[in-house]
Amino acid sequence: MAIPKKLLDQLLEHCDEPEDLLAQGGFLHQLTGRLVERMLEGEMTDHLGYEHRSPAGKGTGNSRNGHSKKTLKGEQGDVEICVPRDRNGSFEPRIVPKHERRLPALDEKILSLYARGMTTREIQGHLEELYHTEISPTLISNVTASVLDEVTAWQSRPLEALYPILYLDAIHVKVRHEGQVQRRAVYLALGINLDGEKELLGLWMAQSEGAKFWLQVLTELQNRGLEDILICCVDGLVGFSEAIETVYPQTLVQLCIVHMVRNSLRFVAWKDRKAVAKDLRTIYRAATEAAGRAALEAFAQAWDEKYPTISRAWRRHWDELSVFYAYPKEIRRVIYTTNAIESVNRQMRKVLKTRGALPSEEAVFKLMYMALQRISQKWTRPIANWAAALNRFAIEFEGRVPLP
């Protein structure tokens, strides 16, 4: 709704300083209280079924019965309002429910700050500095704890029957348990759906990352309705491929090339790293699988004398490293690395790095879920060249990709 400029000028006539507008008791502070009161009066009218002082209220058995005062905490500081009452005591306000003393916008601010990695004490200080209102740490904890039911529902929601691409990875966090700080692995599953859009399928936690627990994760995804995956992109964890094959025997496994290169360079002296990395690049940038294998043999001839473990590892994992060769360059970039989920992990680490050790597993799920929801809001576009990729998948995996 556009407010006439003349009316705005009239309202702001006596606001000569920023404090007149923004400070406690200023124009916005008063306007917030008046707006809430007006909405409460509207709710009362809706509840009773007639306007204030209307003759239609006679004989209805209920009527207005004055007001009670209430102090709310909000973005403009503490706001005192008058809440209408009815004689029967049956009025239940919706904008500010009974026993609530916070405006919904304040809860949203608390959740947003928490999702960005701020601690309870930091949020308390931030809100006090900005809005001149004192919020207790307990209240902040209660607001963020309300997310746990949402986490449970999200974690158990039904999934689509097919995700053409699925990325699996884990991130490690510090958690306090029985007075000691322990490292835990949080498992993440990021799917690309039929529309080419990213979708986080769930969060799981275990003592450490291992293929046995990934088997449980994949079984849970299957139980939630995920019937088929075309290509699963993973790092080189021992037993990962076998776990995937157990639950999804038709799924192709593509090991992350970036992880493979990184692991290979761990065995290389610093002075040789650039040269080795350059020669490894000829393998995964080859036009065809045959050319890639030839490049691997050439690499072995050049470097086996100094670093024989590298070519052995590439040969041992070749079936899982070479899946991407069957696709054009546009699709290769999507499947030959787990960068999509690594990007999520990088953003998660930014949130976690200021927190030290989290007090419980519940706190981990709460924080990571809220951060992931914020991160996923930026996923507004499908994967580049997705239409071409889907057409290719429909041919390569005939009968498994639904056709229009």
C-alpha positions in Angstrom: 0.0 0.0 0.0 1.4 3.4 -1.0 1.1 6.0 1.7 0.5 9.6 0.4 3.6 11.8 0.7 1.6 14.5 2.3 0.5 12.2 5.1 4.1 10.9 5.6 5.3 14.5 5.9 2.6 15.3 8.4 3.6 12.2 10.5 7.3 13.0 10.4 6.8 16.8 11.0 8.4 16.7 14.5 11.1 14.2 13.7 14.1 16.5 13.5 16.8 14.1 14.7 17.4 10.4 14.0 16.6 9.7 17.7 13.1 11.2 17.2 12.5 8.4 14.7 14.5 5.4 15.9 15.1 5.8 19.7 13.0 4.2 22.5 9.8 6.3 22.6 10.4 7.6 19.1 8.0 7.6 16.2 8.6 4.0 15.1 8.4 2.8 18.6 5.0 4.4 19.1 3.8 3.4 15.6 4.7 -0.3 16.4 2.6 -0.3 19.5 -0.3 1.4 17.8 -0.2 -0.9 14.9 -0.3 -4.0 17.2 -3.2 -2.5 19.1 -5.1 -1.9 15.9 -4.6 -5.4 14.8 -5.7 -6.8 18.1 -8.9 -4.7 17.9 -9.5 -6.1 14.5 -9.1 -9.7 15.9 -11.6 -8.9 18.6 -14.1 -7.6 16.1 -13.7 -10.8 14.1 -14.0 -12.9 17.3 -17.3 -11.1 18.4 -18.7 -10.7 15.0 -19.6 -7.1 15.2 -17.9 -3.7 15.2 -17.2 -1.7 18.4 -20.4 0.0 19.8 -22.5 -1.6 17.0 -26.1 -2.3 17.9 -25.6 -5.8 16.3 -23.8 -6.8 19.5 -26.9 -6.7 21.7 -28.1 -10.1 22.8 -25.1 -11.9 21.5 -24.0 -13.1 24.9 -20.5 -11.6 24.7 -19.1 -8.1 24.5 -15.9 -6.1 24.9 -14.7 -5.7 28.5 -12.0 -3.1 28.6 -8.2 -3.7 28.1 -5.2 -5.1 30.0 -1.7 -3.7 29.7 1.1 -5.8 28.3 4.8 -5.0 27.6 6.2 -6.6 24.4 9.9 -7.0 23.4 10.5 -6.2 19.8 12.8 -4.5 17.3 11.9 -1.1 18.6 12.7 -2.1 22.2 10.0 -2.6 24.9 6.6 -1.6 23.6 3.6 -1.2 26.0 0.3 -2.1 24.5 -3.3 -2.4 25.5 -4.9 -5.8 24.8 -8.7 -5.9 24.4 -10.7 -8.3 26.6 -14.1 -9.9 26.2 -16.6 -10.7 29.1 -16.5 -14.5 28.4 -12.7 -14.6 28.4 -12.8 -16.6 25.2 -10.7 -14.2 23.1 -7.4 -15.7 22.0 -5.2 -13.2 20.2 -3.2 -14.5 17.2 -0.7 -11.7 16.6 0.5 -11.8 20.2 -0.9 -15.0 21.8 -1.6 -15.1 25.6 1.5 -15.3 27.8 3.7 -14.3 24.8 5.7 -11.1 25.3 7.7 -11.0 22.0 6.7 -9.8 18.6 7.1 -12.5 15.9 9.7 -10.3 14.1 12.0 -10.6 17.1 11.9 -14.4 17.1 12.9 -14.2 13.4 15.8 -12.0 14.2 17.0 -14.4 16.9 16.8 -17.4 14.6 18.6 -15.5 11.8 21.5 -14.5 14.0 21.7 -18.0 15.5 21.8 -19.5 11.9 24.8 -17.2 11.1 26.8 -18.8 14.0 26.4 -16.2 16.7 26.3 -17.6 20.3 23.5 -17.1 22.7 25.5 -14.4 24.6 26.5 -12.7 21.4 22.8 -12.5 20.3 21.8 -11.1 23.7 24.4 -8.3 23.4 23.6 -7.6 19.8 19.9 -7.2 20.4 20.5 -5.1 23.5 22.8 -2.8 21.5 20.5 -2.4 18.5 17.1 -2.4 20.1 17.8 -1.3 23.7 15.9 -4.3 25.1 17.3 -7.0 27.4 16.7 -10.5 26.2 17.7 -13.4 28.6 19.9 -16.2 27.3 17.2 -18.6 28.4 14.6 -16.9 26.2 17.0 -17.1 23.2 17.6 -20.8 23.9 13.8 -21.4 24.1 13.3 -19.6 20.8 15.9 -21.6 19.0 14.8 -24.9 20.6 11.4 -24.4 19.0 13.1 -25.3 15.7 13.8 -28.9 16.8 10.2 -30.1 15.9 10.8 -28.6 12.5 14.1 -30.4 12.2 12.4 -33.8 13.0 9.7 -33.2 10.4 12.3 -32.2 7.8 14.5 -35.2 8.5 11.6 -37.6 8.0 9.8 -36.0 5.1 9.1 -38.1 2.0 11.6 -37.9 -0.9 11.2 -38.0 -4.7 11.5 -41.4 -6.3 14.5 -40.4 -8.4 17.4 -38.1 -8.0 19.7 -38.2 -11.0 22.7 -37.1 -9.0 23.4 -37.5 -5.3 26.4 -36.1 -3.5 27.4 -37.6 -0.2 30.0 -36.2 2.2 30.6 -35.6 5.9 31.8 -32.6 8.0 33.3 -32.9 11.5 32.2 -30.9 14.5 33.1 -30.7 18.2 30.5 -31.7 20.7 30.6 -31.8 24.5 29.7 -35.2 25.9 29.8 -36.1 29.6 32.2 -33.2 30.3 34.6 -34.0 27.4 34.9 -32.5 23.9 34.5 -35.1 21.2 34.7 -34.9 17.4 31.6 -36.2 15.6 30.9 -36.7 11.9 27.8 -35.1 10.5 26.7 -36.8 7.3 25.1 -34.7 4.5 23.2 -35.8 1.4 22.7 -33.3 -1.4 20.5 -34.4 -4.3 19.9 -32.9 -7.7 16.3 -33.4 -8.6 14.7 -33.9 -12.0 14.4 -30.1 -12.4 18.1 -29.7 -11.9 17.7 -28.0 -8.5 19.8 -28.7 -5.4 18.0 -30.3 -2.4 19.4 -31.3 0.9 17.9 -34.6 1.8 19.0 -34.9 5.4 21.5 -34.7 8.3 22.9 -37.6 10.3 25.5 -37.9 13.1 27.9 -40.6 14.1 31.2 -41.0 16.1 33.2 -41.0 12.9 32.8 -41.2 9.1 32.6 -44.8 7.8 31.0 -46.9 5.1 28.9 -48.9 7.6 27.1 -45.7 8.7 26.7 -44.5 5.2 24.9 -47.8 4.6 22.4 -46.9 7.3 22.0 -43.4 5.7 21.3 -44.8 2.3 18.8 -47.3 3.7 17.0 -44.5 5.4 16.8 -42.5 2.2 15.3 -45.6 0.5 12.7 -46.0 3.3 11.7 -42.3 2.7 10.9 -43.0 -0.9 14.2 -42.6 -2.8 14.0 -45.5 -5.2 16.8 -44.7 -7.7 20.0 -42.7 -8.1 21.7 -42.5 -11.5 25.1 -41.2 -10.4 26.4 -41.0 -6.8 29.4 -38.6 -6.3 31.6 -39.4 -3.3 35.1 -39.1 -1.9 37.5 -42.1 -1.7 36.3 -43.5 1.6 37.1 -47.2 1.9 33.9 -49.3 1.4 31.8 -46.4 0.2 31.1 -47.9 -3.3 30.1 -51.3 -1.7 27.7 -49.5 0.6 26.0 -47.7 -2.3 25.9 -50.9 -4.4 24.2 -52.8 -1.5 21.2 -50.4 -1.5 21.2 -49.1 -5.0 22.9 -51.8 -7.2 22.2 -49.9 -10.5 23.8 -46.6 -9.4 27.1 -45.6 -11.0 29.7 -44.3 -8.5 31.9 -41.4 -9.5 34.8 -40.8 -7.1 35.6 -37.1 -6.7 38.6 -36.2 -9.0 39.5 -33.3 -6.8 39.8 -35.5 -3.7 41.8 -38.0 -5.8 44.3 -35.4 -6.9 44.6 -34.0 -3.4 45.3 -37.4 -2.0 47.8 -38.1 -4.7 49.8 -34.9 -4.0 50.2 -35.9 -0.4 52.9 -38.3 -1.5 54.7 -35.7 -3.6 57.7 -33.6 -2.5 56.9 -29.8 -2.6 59.3 -29.1 -5.5 57.5 -31.7 -7.7 53.9 -30.8 -6.9 53.3 -28.4 -9.8 54.6 -30.8 -12.4 52.8 -33.8 -11.0 49.5 -31.8 -10.7 49.9 -30.7 -14.4 50.4 -34.3 -15.6 47.4 -35.5 -13.5 45.4 -32.9 -15.2 46.0 -34.6 -18.6 44.3 -37.7 -17.2 41.0 -36.2 -16.1 40.8 -33.6 -18.9 41.2 -36.2 -21.6 38.5 -36.2 -24.3 37.7 -39.9 -23.9 38.2 -42.7 -21.4 40.8 -44.4 -23.7 42.7 -41.1 -23.9 42.5 -40.8 -20.2 43.9 -44.3 -19.6 46.7 -43.5 -22.1 47.5 -40.4 -20.1 47.6 -42.4 -16.9 50.1 -44.8 -18.5 52.2 -41.9 -19.6 52.0 -40.5 -16.1 53.2 -43.8 -14.7 56.2 -43.9 -17.0 57.2 -40.4 -16.0 56.6 -40.6 -12.2 56.5 -44.2 -11.0 60.2 -44.3 -10.2 59.7 -41.5 -7.6 56.0 -41.9 -6.7 54.7 -45.4 -7.6 51.7 -45.2 -5.2 49.9 -42.6 -7.3 49.4 -44.5 -10.5 48.6 -47.6 -8.5 45.8 -45.8 -6.7 44.4 -44.4 -10.0 44.4 -47.8 -11.6 42.8 -49.4 -8.6 39.9 -46.9 -8.6 39.7 -46.5 -12.4 36.2 -47.9 -12.8 34.9 -45.3 -10.4 37.1 -42.5 -11.6 36.2 -42.8 -15.3 32.4 -42.6 -15.1 32.3 -39.0 -16.2 34.1 -39.6 -19.5 30.8 -40.8 -21.0 29.4 -37.3 -20.8 30.0 -33.9 -22.5 32.0 -31.2 -20.7 29.0 -29.5 -19.3 27.8 -32.6 -17.4 31.4 -33.6 -16.5 31.8 -30.5 -14.4 28.7 -31.5 -12.4 29.7 -35.1 -11.7 33.4 -35.4 -11.5 33.8 -33.5 -8.3 31.8 -33.1 -5.1 32.2 -29.3 -5.2 28.5 -28.8 -4.9 28.4 -30.3 -1.4 32.0 -29.1 -0.6 30.6 -25.6 -1.0 27.9 -26.3 1.5 30.5 -27.7 3.9 32.7 -24.5 3.5 29.8 -22.3 4.5 28.9 -24.6 7.4 32.5 -24.4 8.7 32.2 -20.6 8.7 29.2 -20.9 11.0 30.8 -23.5 13.2 34.3 -22.0 13.6 33.2 -19.3 16.1 31.2 -21.7 18.2 34.0 -23.9 19.6 32.4 -27.1 21.0 28.6 -27.3 20.9 26.9 -28.3 24.1 24.9 -31.3 22.7 24.0 -33.3 19.6 20.6 -31.5 19.6 22.5 -28.2 19.4 24.4 -29.4 16.4 21.3 -30.4 14.5 19.5 -27.2 15.5 22.4 -25.0 14.3 23.2 -26.9 11.2 19.6 -27.2 10.1 19.0 -23.4 10.5 22.3 -22.6 8.7 21.4 -25.0 5.8 18.0 -23.4 5.4 19.7 -20.0 5.1 22.3 -21.4 2.6 19.7 -23.1 0.4 17.7 -19.8 0.0 20.5 -18.8 -2.5 19.8 -21.8 -4.7 17.5 -20.0 -7.1 18.7 -21.5 -10.4 19.0 -25.1 -11.7 22.3 -26.7 -12.6 23.8 -25.1 -15.8 22.8 -26.9 -19.0 20.5 -29.2 -17.1 18.1 -29.8 -20.0 20.9 -31.2 -22.1 22.1 -33.3 -19.1 18.6 -34.8 -18.5 18.2 -35.7 -22.2 21.5 -37.5 -22.1 20.5 -39.3 -18.9 17.2 -40.4 -20.5 19.2 -42.1 -23.3 22.0 -43.5 -21.1 19.6 -44.8 -18.4 16.7 -45.8 -20.6 13.6 -46.7 -18.6 14.9 -45.1 -15.4 14.2 -41.4 -16.2 10.5 -40.5 -16.5 9.7 -39.1 -19.9 7.1 -36.3 -20.5 
